[in-house]
Amino acid sequence: MTLARNKFAQVMPKFAAAAIAAAVVGCSQPAQTTQSPADTSETPTEKTAKTVAITAIVEHPSLDDIRLGVVDGLASLGYKEGENLTVNFQSAQGNMATVGQIAKQFVADTPDAIVGITTPSAQSLAAATTSIPLIYTAVSDPVAAKLLNENHQASQPNITGLSSQLPIEPQVELFQKIKPDAKRIGFVFSPGEANSVAVKNELIEILPKYGMTLVEVPANRSSDVGDATRSLAGKVDLLYTSLDNGVASAMEAMVQAANELQVPVITSDEFSVRRGATAALGVNDYDFGLTTAKLVAQVLDGKAPNDIKPEVMNTLTLFISPKHAANQGVTVDLTTLGESINVDTTPARQPNN
């Protein structure tokens, strides 16, 4: 399901230089000056106009909701797009060469802050600048991505951000609840995405403790996801994907193949369930964006990135679709799953107007 993104209708043309508006500072009249009635109300101090550049490796509903949360969050903190905030968003559309081009262009534009959504985008931005503040988000393992060092401190003075290091064991326990007899777990992944490779390695280590094995298959491009999924016919009992933007951008293709194979798809984001997966256990993407906005706002207010502690958001929400589960050959009993959101009966959050 794709939400309307009215907040982004004014995104600047690709690679256009960001125009920074003049700061507007409210000035009070001297005490002895008589004021007209229109001038007697107290005006709150306005924030100086700023420019924020945002990029993501690809566009799909989960990442779109994070971006929307960032812009809405900044508005609630006094930086409103179209007033005192200019937002320049660029998507690499899944092309790694474009990721690097966007990073170079953003550095040339010299915005007040850059937000890198997803690991590839954040890594490319970090390689392109050590001076412009960089706030990463939707990065599963910032240490493996070399955005943080082993002490979880920024690897460069211009970096801070928010990561989503989802614990794997609760995911495996969800596998058992959705399909108790599942032993072979299929994992379609993008080998070029460090976050997805990290999940794969964790699964290889943890699944045997639950009597399960991993059957992995790479999908180098989003267009390969459907065929990669079909290649698992007769080899797996359940499909899992997590924090993989290449797969997420082709979720409909995976779902179609899974429906044919009668194998449930478990993911880690709400919108994959709304697009056809059986269930997901993960963070709320919009809330993730709102939390990221708090870090960005601190930078815009003048705080140095290396004085802002990187954060981790691991509050998990279970999203479930009994309808999609039935399409994939399983029946789910909501009473056994604990607290969850049934996407079949709960509308998606709509963007603010």
C-alpha positions as CSV (number, residue, x, y, z in Angstrom):
1,M,0.0,0.0,0.0
2,T,1.3,3.4,-0.9
3,L,0.3,6.5,1.1
4,A,-0.2,9.9,-0.4
5,R,2.9,12.0,0.4
6,N,1.5,15.6,0.3
7,K,4.4,16.7,2.5
8,F,6.9,16.1,-0.2
9,A,5.1,17.8,-3.1
10,Q,7.4,20.7,-2.9
11,V,10.7,18.7,-3.0
12,M,13.3,20.6,-5.0
13,P,14.3,19.5,-8.5
14,K,17.1,16.9,-8.7
15,F,20.5,18.2,-7.7
16,A,19.3,21.8,-7.5
17,A,21.2,24.0,-5.1
18,A,19.2,24.7,-2.0
19,A,18.3,28.4,-1.5
20,I,18.7,29.5,2.1
21,A,16.1,32.1,3.1
22,A,17.2,35.1,5.2
23,A,16.7,34.7,8.9
24,V,13.7,36.4,10.4
25,V,14.2,37.6,14.0
26,G,11.3,39.1,15.9
27,C,12.3,42.4,17.5
28,S,10.6,43.9,20.5
29,Q,9.8,47.6,20.7
30,P,11.5,49.8,23.3
31,A,9.5,50.1,26.5
32,Q,8.8,53.8,26.0
33,T,7.3,53.4,22.5
34,T,3.6,53.4,22.2
35,Q,2.4,50.3,20.3
36,S,-0.7,49.9,18.2
37,P,-3.1,47.1,19.2
38,A,-1.8,44.9,16.4
39,D,1.7,45.1,17.9
40,T,0.9,44.4,21.5
41,S,0.8,40.5,21.2
42,E,4.1,38.8,22.0
43,T,5.7,37.0,19.1
44,P,7.7,33.9,19.9
45,T,11.3,33.8,18.7
46,E,11.5,32.3,15.2
47,K,14.2,29.8,14.2
48,T,16.7,30.8,11.5
49,A,15.9,29.4,8.1
50,K,17.7,26.2,7.3
51,T,18.2,23.6,4.5
52,V,18.1,19.9,5.0
53,A,19.1,17.4,2.3
54,I,17.6,13.9,2.6
55,T,18.5,10.8,0.5
56,A,17.6,7.1,0.5
57,I,18.9,4.2,-1.5
58,V,15.3,3.6,-2.9
59,E,11.7,4.6,-2.3
60,H,9.2,2.3,-0.8
61,P,6.4,2.9,1.7
62,S,8.5,2.0,4.8
63,L,11.3,4.5,4.0
64,D,8.7,7.0,2.8
65,D,7.1,6.9,6.2
66,I,10.5,7.5,7.9
67,R,11.1,10.5,5.7
68,L,7.6,11.8,6.4
69,G,8.2,11.4,10.1
70,V,11.5,13.4,9.8
71,V,9.8,16.3,8.1
72,D,6.7,16.3,10.4
73,G,9.0,16.0,13.4
74,L,11.0,19.0,12.3
75,A,7.9,21.0,11.9
76,S,6.8,20.2,15.4
77,L,10.2,21.4,16.6
78,G,10.0,24.7,14.8
79,Y,11.4,24.0,11.4
80,K,8.5,24.0,8.9
81,E,9.0,23.1,5.3
82,G,8.0,26.0,3.0
83,E,8.5,28.5,5.9
84,N,11.9,28.4,7.5
85,L,13.0,25.0,6.2
86,T,14.0,23.9,2.7
87,V,14.0,20.1,2.1
88,N,15.9,18.6,-0.8
89,F,15.1,14.9,-1.2
90,Q,16.8,12.6,-3.7
91,S,16.3,8.9,-4.2
92,A,19.0,6.7,-5.7
93,Q,16.3,4.4,-7.1
94,G,18.3,1.4,-6.1
95,N,21.4,2.4,-8.2
96,M,24.6,2.4,-6.2
97,A,26.3,4.7,-8.8
98,T,23.6,7.2,-8.2
99,V,24.1,6.9,-4.4
100,G,27.6,8.3,-4.9
101,Q,26.4,11.1,-7.3
102,I,23.8,12.3,-4.8
103,A,26.3,12.4,-2.0
104,K,28.7,14.5,-4.0
105,Q,26.0,16.9,-5.1
106,F,24.7,17.3,-1.6
107,V,28.2,18.1,-0.4
108,A,28.5,20.7,-3.1
109,D,25.1,22.2,-2.1
110,T,26.4,22.7,1.5
111,P,23.1,22.2,3.3
112,D,22.9,22.7,7.1
113,A,22.4,19.0,7.6
114,I,22.1,15.8,5.6
115,V,19.9,12.8,6.5
116,G,21.0,9.5,5.1
117,I,18.2,7.0,5.1
118,T,19.4,3.4,4.9
119,T,22.9,2.0,5.2
120,P,24.2,2.5,1.6
121,S,23.1,6.2,1.5
122,A,24.6,6.9,4.9
123,Q,27.9,5.2,4.1
124,S,28.2,7.1,0.8
125,L,27.5,10.5,2.6
126,A,30.1,9.7,5.2
127,A,32.7,9.0,2.6
128,A,31.9,12.3,0.8
129,T,32.1,14.7,3.8
130,T,33.6,15.0,7.2
131,S,32.3,18.5,7.9
132,I,28.6,18.7,6.9
133,P,26.5,17.3,9.8
134,L,25.3,13.8,8.8
135,I,22.4,12.1,10.6
136,Y,21.9,8.5,9.6
137,T,18.7,6.6,10.1
138,A,17.2,3.2,9.2
139,V,20.6,1.7,9.6
140,S,20.5,-1.7,11.3
141,D,24.2,-2.0,12.3
142,P,26.1,1.3,12.3
143,V,29.2,-0.4,13.6
144,A,29.4,-2.8,10.7
145,A,28.7,0.1,8.4
146,K,31.7,1.9,10.0
147,L,29.5,4.9,10.9
148,L,30.3,4.1,14.6
149,N,33.4,2.5,16.0
150,E,33.4,-0.6,18.2
151,N,32.8,1.7,21.3
152,H,29.6,2.9,19.5
153,Q,31.1,6.4,19.1
154,A,30.9,8.3,15.8
155,S,33.7,7.3,13.4
156,Q,33.8,11.0,12.2
157,P,33.1,14.2,14.1
158,N,30.1,15.1,11.7
159,I,28.1,11.9,12.4
160,T,25.3,11.0,14.7
161,G,22.0,9.1,14.1
162,L,19.4,6.5,14.9
163,S,19.7,2.8,14.3
164,S,17.2,-0.1,14.4
165,Q,19.2,-3.1,15.6
166,L,16.3,-5.6,15.7
167,P,16.9,-8.6,18.0
168,I,16.6,-11.8,15.9
169,E,15.3,-14.2,18.5
170,P,11.9,-12.6,18.8
171,Q,11.6,-12.9,15.1
172,V,12.4,-16.6,15.2
173,E,9.8,-17.0,18.0
174,L,7.3,-15.4,15.7
175,F,8.1,-18.0,13.0
176,Q,7.1,-20.7,15.5
177,K,3.8,-19.0,16.3
178,I,2.9,-18.4,12.6
179,K,3.9,-21.9,11.5
180,P,4.8,-24.2,14.4
181,D,6.2,-27.0,12.2
182,A,8.5,-24.7,10.2
183,K,12.1,-26.0,10.0
184,R,13.5,-24.5,6.8
185,I,13.5,-20.7,6.6
186,G,13.9,-19.1,3.2
187,F,15.9,-15.9,3.1
188,V,15.9,-13.8,-0.1
189,F,18.5,-11.0,0.3
190,S,20.5,-8.3,-1.5
191,P,24.2,-9.3,-1.2
192,G,25.2,-5.7,-1.7
193,E,23.4,-4.4,1.4
194,A,25.5,-4.8,4.6
195,N,22.4,-4.7,6.8
196,S,20.8,-7.6,5.0
197,V,24.0,-9.7,5.1
198,A,24.3,-9.0,8.8
199,V,20.8,-10.4,9.4
200,K,21.6,-13.4,7.3
201,N,24.7,-14.1,9.4
202,E,22.7,-13.8,12.6
203,L,20.1,-16.2,11.3
204,I,22.8,-18.8,10.4
205,E,24.0,-18.6,14.0
206,I,20.7,-18.6,15.9
207,L,18.3,-20.8,13.8
208,P,20.0,-24.1,14.8
209,K,19.1,-23.4,18.5
210,Y,15.4,-23.6,17.4
211,G,15.9,-26.7,15.3
212,M,15.8,-24.6,12.1
213,T,18.1,-24.1,9.1
214,L,18.5,-21.2,6.7
215,V,18.0,-21.6,3.0
216,E,19.4,-18.4,1.5
217,V,19.2,-17.1,-2.1
218,P,20.6,-13.8,-3.3
219,A,18.7,-11.2,-5.4
220,N,21.2,-8.8,-6.9
221,R,18.4,-6.5,-8.2
222,S,14.8,-5.8,-7.1
223,S,13.7,-7.3,-10.4
224,D,15.2,-10.6,-9.4
225,V,13.2,-11.0,-6.2
226,G,10.2,-12.8,-7.7
227,D,12.3,-15.4,-9.4
228,A,14.6,-15.8,-6.4
229,T,11.6,-16.5,-4.3
230,R,10.2,-19.1,-6.8
231,S,13.6,-20.9,-6.8
232,L,12.8,-21.9,-3.2
233,A,9.8,-24.0,-4.2
234,G,9.7,-27.2,-2.1
235,K,12.8,-26.1,-0.2
236,V,11.4,-23.9,2.6
237,D,8.5,-23.8,5.0
238,L,8.5,-20.0,5.6
239,L,10.1,-16.9,4.1
240,Y,11.7,-14.1,6.0
241,T,13.1,-10.8,5.0
242,S,14.3,-7.9,7.2
243,L,15.9,-4.5,6.7
244,D,16.5,-5.3,3.0
245,N,15.6,-2.3,0.8
246,G,16.0,-4.2,-2.5
247,V,13.6,-6.8,-1.4
248,A,11.2,-4.4,0.2
249,S,10.9,-2.4,-3.0
250,A,9.8,-5.6,-4.7
251,M,7.5,-6.9,-2.0
252,E,4.6,-7.4,-4.3
253,A,6.7,-9.8,-6.5
254,M,7.8,-11.8,-3.4
255,V,4.2,-12.0,-2.2
256,Q,2.9,-13.2,-5.5
257,A,5.5,-15.9,-5.6
258,A,4.8,-16.9,-1.9
259,N,1.1,-17.1,-2.6
260,E,1.9,-19.5,-5.5
261,L,4.1,-21.6,-3.2
262,Q,1.7,-21.4,-0.3
263,V,4.5,-20.2,2.0
264,P,4.0,-17.4,4.6
265,V,6.1,-14.3,4.4
266,I,7.4,-12.7,7.7
267,T,9.0,-9.3,7.6
268,S,10.0,-6.5,9.9
269,D,8.0,-3.5,8.7
270,E,4.3,-2.6,8.7
271,F,3.9,-1.7,5.1
272,S,5.2,-5.1,3.8
273,V,2.2,-6.6,5.7
274,R,-0.1,-4.1,4.1
275,R,1.4,-5.0,0.7
276,G,0.8,-8.8,1.2
277,A,3.0,-10.4,3.8
278,T,1.5,-12.4,6.6
279,A,3.2,-10.7,9.6
280,A,5.9,-8.3,10.7
281,L,7.7,-7.6,13.9
282,G,9.5,-4.3,13.8
283,V,9.6,-0.6,14.7
284,N,7.0,1.9,13.7
285,D,8.5,3.7,10.7
286,Y,6.8,7.0,11.2
287,D,7.8,7.1,14.9
288,F,11.4,6.2,13.7
289,G,11.3,9.4,11.6
290,L,10.0,11.5,14.4
291,T,12.8,10.3,16.7
292,T,15.3,11.0,13.9
293,A,13.9,14.6,13.6
294,K,14.9,15.3,17.2
295,L,18.6,14.6,16.4
296,V,18.4,16.7,13.2
297,A,16.8,19.6,15.1
298,Q,19.6,19.6,17.6
299,V,22.1,20.0,14.8
300,L,20.0,22.8,13.2
301,D,19.9,24.5,16.6
302,G,23.7,24.6,16.5
303,K,24.8,21.6,18.5
304,A,27.8,19.7,17.1
305,P,27.0,16.2,15.9
306,N,29.7,14.6,18.0
307,D,28.0,16.1,21.1
308,I,24.8,14.2,20.2
309,K,24.8,10.6,21.3
310,P,23.8,8.1,18.6
311,E,20.6,6.3,19.6
312,V,19.0,2.9,19.1
313,M,15.2,2.4,18.7
314,N,14.1,-1.1,19.5
315,T,10.5,-0.8,20.5
316,L,8.8,-3.6,18.5
317,T,5.2,-3.7,17.2
318,L,3.6,-6.8,15.7
319,F,1.6,-6.3,12.5
320,I,-0.5,-9.2,11.3
321,S,-2.9,-9.9,8.3
322,P,-5.1,-13.0,8.7
323,K,-6.2,-12.4,5.1
324,H,-2.7,-12.5,3.7
325,A,-1.9,-15.5,5.9
326,A,-4.7,-17.4,4.4
327,N,-3.5,-16.5,0.9
328,Q,-0.1,-18.1,1.9
329,G,-1.6,-21.3,3.3
330,V,-1.6,-20.6,7.0
331,T,-4.3,-19.8,9.6
332,V,-3.4,-17.4,12.4
333,D,-5.1,-17.2,15.8
334,L,-4.8,-13.6,17.0
335,T,-5.5,-14.7,20.6
336,T,-2.2,-16.6,20.7
337,L,0.0,-13.7,19.3
338,G,-0.4,-11.3,22.2
339,E,-0.7,-7.6,21.5
340,S,-0.8,-6.9,17.8
341,I,-2.2,-4.7,15.1
342,N,-4.5,-6.4,12.6
343,V,-3.9,-4.5,9.3
344,D,-7.0,-6.0,7.8
345,T,-9.1,-4.0,10.2
346,T,-6.8,-1.1,11.1
347,P,-6.3,1.7,8.5
348,A,-2.8,3.0,7.9
349,R,-2.0,6.3,9.5
350,Q,-2.7,9.1,7.0
351,P,-0.2,12.0,6.6
352,N,-1.0,15.3,8.2
353,N,-2.3,18.0,5.8
